Amino acid sequence: MRIGVLALQGAFREHKQTLERLGAEAVEVRKPEHLAGLQGLIVPGGESTTIGKLAREYGIDAAVARRVEAGDFAVWGTCAGAIWLAREIPHYPEQPRLGLMDIAVERNAFGRQVASFEEDLEVKGLDKPFHAVFIRAPAITRAGPGVEVLAYHGKDIVLARQGRLLASSFHPELTGDFRLHRLFLDLANNFVTS
């Protein structure tokens, strides 16, 4: 499998290393033409405004949207990447974003960097809890009717799926637990609509 990692800013190296450990070919994406031949894209954590502005400036957002709408492409946004995927960012309505996933997110919902934390999450479809790392994490505050909620932190949604789109508030690439990356590879490779 060939999976891209958006490499404009943020924690893209850790995702790339995880994909390679799982046997996928990981491609750093910095231009629209880098999407050719890929089955999916991971958008890492980082600074969501910077990622959104650079993706728009380089034309990556339009290229990704075309691939998603064609139905042959999966996208996973982690932390800042989840913000980029979201249709709504209520307190930052002008922030550049892809906007394809029917969710609303609140940036820094759990506090600033000093309030970062780790927690074992019950994730739908996983047999054991997933140890999640939250760093200036967003919360998904609304999930549309086509969105499947996969995990909560308290009452807050922190992992959700809509078709071939996956959004997580936390950083799975920092844990050494590859189960969510495997889930994304399955989404990219064997998508079924049911």
C-alpha positions in Angstrom: 0.0 0.0 0.0 1.1 3.6 -0.6 -0.1 6.1 2.0 0.8 9.8 2.1 1.6 11.8 5.2 1.0 15.5 4.8 4.5 16.9 5.5 3.9 20.7 5.5 4.3 21.0 9.3 3.8 19.0 12.5 4.5 15.4 13.6 4.6 13.8 10.2 7.8 11.7 10.7 6.3 9.6 13.5 3.3 8.7 11.3 5.7 7.9 8.4 7.8 5.6 10.6 4.7 3.8 11.9 3.3 3.2 8.4 6.7 1.8 7.4 6.8 -0.6 10.4 3.4 -1.9 9.2 4.8 -2.6 5.7 3.2 0.3 3.9 5.1 2.7 1.6 4.9 6.1 3.2 5.1 9.1 1.0 5.7 12.7 2.2 3.1 14.9 0.6 4.0 18.6 0.0 2.4 19.2 -3.4 -0.8 18.1 -5.1 1.2 15.9 -7.5 2.5 13.9 -4.6 -1.0 12.4 -4.1 -0.7 10.4 -7.4 -0.9 6.7 -6.8 -1.8 7.0 -3.1 -4.6 5.2 -1.4 -4.9 7.5 1.6 -3.4 10.5 3.4 -2.7 11.0 7.1 -2.8 14.7 8.3 -0.7 15.0 11.4 -0.9 17.0 14.5 0.8 20.4 14.5 -0.5 23.9 14.1 -3.9 23.7 12.5 -4.0 27.2 11.1 -0.6 26.8 9.5 -1.5 23.4 8.0 -4.7 24.9 6.6 -3.1 27.9 5.1 -0.2 26.0 3.5 -2.5 23.3 2.2 -4.7 26.0 0.5 -1.7 27.9 -0.8 -0.2 24.8 -2.4 -3.5 23.6 -3.8 -3.4 20.4 -1.7 -6.8 20.9 -0.1 -8.6 21.0 -3.5 -6.6 18.0 -4.7 -7.5 16.0 -1.6 -11.1 17.0 -1.9 -11.3 15.8 -5.5 -9.8 12.4 -4.5 -12.2 12.0 -1.5 -15.2 12.9 -3.6 -14.1 10.4 -6.3 -14.5 7.8 -3.6 -11.1 6.2 -3.9 -9.2 7.9 -1.1 -9.1 7.7 2.7 -8.0 10.6 5.0 -7.1 10.5 8.7 -6.7 13.7 10.6 -4.9 13.4 14.0 -5.2 16.4 16.4 -4.7 19.4 14.1 -5.5 17.1 11.2 -8.9 16.5 12.7 -9.5 20.2 12.8 -8.5 20.5 9.1 -11.1 17.7 8.2 -13.9 19.3 10.1 -16.8 21.1 8.5 -17.2 23.5 11.4 -14.8 25.2 13.7 -17.3 27.4 15.6 -14.9 29.8 17.3 -12.6 30.1 14.2 -15.0 30.2 11.3 -12.5 31.8 8.9 -9.8 29.1 9.5 -8.8 27.4 6.3 -9.8 23.7 6.3 -10.8 20.8 4.1 -14.3 20.7 5.6 -15.3 17.4 4.3 -16.2 15.6 7.5 -19.5 16.4 9.1 -18.1 17.3 12.5 -17.6 20.4 14.5 -14.5 20.8 16.6 -13.3 23.0 19.4 -9.6 23.8 19.3 -7.6 23.3 22.5 -10.7 21.9 24.2 -8.7 20.3 27.0 -6.4 23.2 27.7 -3.0 24.5 26.6 0.2 22.4 26.2 0.8 22.3 30.0 -2.5 20.6 30.4 -1.5 17.7 28.1 -2.5 14.2 29.4 -2.7 10.5 28.6 -5.6 8.2 29.0 -6.7 4.7 28.1 -9.7 4.9 25.8 -12.3 2.3 25.0 -12.4 2.3 21.2 -15.2 0.6 19.3 -13.8 -2.4 17.4 -10.7 -2.8 19.5 -10.5 -5.6 22.1 -8.3 -3.7 24.6 -8.1 0.0 25.6 -6.0 2.3 23.5 -3.4 4.5 25.3 -4.0 7.9 23.9 -1.8 11.0 24.1 -3.6 14.4 24.1 -1.5 17.5 23.4 -3.4 20.8 23.0 -6.1 18.5 21.7 -9.4 19.4 20.0 -12.7 17.9 20.9 -15.4 16.9 18.4 -18.4 18.8 19.7 -20.9 17.7 17.0 -21.1 14.6 14.9 -23.5 14.5 11.9 -25.9 11.6 11.2 -23.4 9.9 8.9 -20.6 10.0 11.5 -19.8 6.9 13.6 -18.4 7.8 17.1 -15.6 5.4 18.0 -14.3 6.8 21.3 -15.0 9.3 24.0 -13.0 11.1 26.7 -15.7 11.6 29.3 -18.6 13.1 27.3 -16.3 14.5 24.5 -16.0 12.7 21.2 -12.3 12.0 20.5 -12.4 9.5 17.6 -14.9 9.3 14.8 -15.3 7.9 11.3 -17.4 9.0 8.3 -17.0 6.6 5.4 -13.3 6.8 4.5 -12.6 9.8 6.8 -11.2 9.3 10.3 -10.6 12.0 12.9 -8.8 11.6 16.2 -8.2 14.3 18.8 -5.1 12.5 20.1 -1.7 11.4 18.8 -1.7 7.6 18.1 1.7 7.9 16.4 3.4 8.6 19.8 2.3 5.4 21.6 3.9 2.4 19.9 0.4 0.9 19.6 -0.2 0.5 15.8 -3.9 -0.7 16.0 -5.4 2.6 14.8 -2.9 2.9 11.9 -3.9 -0.7 10.9 -7.5 0.4 11.1 -6.7 3.3 8.7 -4.8 1.0 6.3 -7.9 -1.3 6.3 -10.1 1.8 5.5 -7.8 2.8 2.7 -7.6 -0.8 1.3 -10.9 -2.6 1.9 -13.5 0.1 2.3 -17.1 -1.2 2.5 -20.1 1.1 2.8 -22.1 -1.0 5.3 
